[in-house]
Each structure stands twice: as C-alpha cells, then as structure tokens.
C-alpha cells in the first residue's frame, strides 16, 4: 500500500533536486561567462535549496521510521 505522506515528501525532494540541478547549470554558465554576480546569486540560492533538501530528507527518513513505510 502506498503511503501518501512518503510520496509527497519524495516528490518534494525530487523537485528540490531538479532546482539544484538547474541552478548548477546557471553557475556553470556564469563561470564560462565570467559573470561573478550571477555566480554568487546562484550560489546563495543553492545554499537555501541545500537546506530545504536536508530538511526534506530528514522529514522523509523520520516519517519512514515512525510510520514503518
């Protein structure tokens, strides 16, 4: 039986990972273009996303342990 909460947390984690991937591409292009401003802005956004990812992973793992799914 599928667990809706686990599915929701997994979807959230995957969306965050997609956003991290996209911002990493922005950073790569900024490095190519020598655009330090764009590079640093993307870096700040990545820091926020990494925090979101960690919290989402924590919630997912806690849910699995508590719910047994």
C-alpha positions as CSV (number, residue, x, y, z in Angstrom):
1,X,0.0,0.0,0.0
2,X,1.4,3.4,-1.0
3,X,1.9,6.0,1.7
4,X,0.7,9.4,0.6
5,X,2.9,11.3,3.0
6,X,6.0,9.4,1.9
7,X,5.1,10.0,-1.8
8,X,4.6,13.7,-1.1
9,X,8.0,14.0,0.6
10,X,9.7,12.1,-2.2
11,X,8.1,14.4,-4.8
12,X,9.2,17.5,-2.8
13,X,12.8,16.1,-2.6
14,X,12.8,15.4,-6.4
15,X,11.6,18.9,-7.2
16,X,14.3,20.4,-5.0
17,X,16.9,18.3,-6.7
18,X,15.7,19.5,-10.1
19,X,16.0,23.1,-8.9
20,X,19.5,22.4,-7.6
21,X,20.4,20.9,-11.0
22,X,19.1,23.9,-12.8
23,X,21.0,26.3,-10.6
24,X,24.1,24.3,-11.0
25,X,23.8,24.8,-14.8
26,X,23.4,28.5,-14.2
27,X,26.6,28.5,-12.2
28,X,28.4,26.6,-14.9
29,X,27.3,29.1,-17.5
30,X,28.2,32.0,-15.2
31,X,31.7,30.6,-14.8
32,X,32.0,30.4,-18.6
33,X,30.8,33.9,-18.9
34,X,32.9,35.2,-16.1
35,X,29.8,36.6,-14.5
36,X,30.6,36.8,-10.8
37,X,27.4,38.5,-9.9
38,X,25.3,35.7,-11.4
39,X,27.5,33.1,-10.0
40,X,27.2,34.4,-6.4
41,X,23.4,34.9,-6.7
42,X,23.0,31.3,-7.9
43,X,25.3,30.2,-5.0
44,X,23.1,31.9,-2.4
45,X,20.0,30.3,-3.9
46,X,21.8,26.9,-3.9
47,X,22.6,27.3,-0.2
48,X,18.9,27.8,0.6
49,X,17.9,24.8,-1.6
50,X,20.5,22.6,0.1
51,X,18.9,23.4,3.4
52,X,15.5,22.6,2.1
53,X,16.8,19.4,0.7
54,X,18.3,18.3,4.0
55,X,15.1,19.2,5.9
56,X,13.0,17.3,3.4
57,X,15.3,14.2,3.6
58,X,15.1,14.4,7.4
59,X,11.3,14.5,7.3
60,X,11.2,11.6,4.8
61,X,13.5,9.4,6.9
62,X,11.7,10.4,10.2
63,X,8.4,9.5,8.6
64,X,9.6,6.2,7.3
65,X,11.0,5.3,10.8
66,X,7.8,6.5,12.6
67,X,5.3,5.1,10.1
68,X,7.1,2.0,9.1
69,X,6.7,2.5,5.4
